[in-house]
């Protein structure tokens, strides 16, 4: 427990590390007007806010337009 408090490890820590790498790559390749990604966007166990139907539709339309 003492070692873990100094240097956490396990699934959550691994997901965070992978999320940092993935968000860095995604942000380097996003368009100028695209929103910035965070590591949480790529972490499967992080609770994400619910989207409204309008938000989802707008996001799908933006993807279809290639933005």
Buried (B, 14 or more C-beta within 10 A) or exposed (E): EEEEEEEEEEEEEEBBEBBBEBBEEBEEEEEEEEEEBBBBBBBEEBEEEEEEEEEEEEEEEBEEEEE
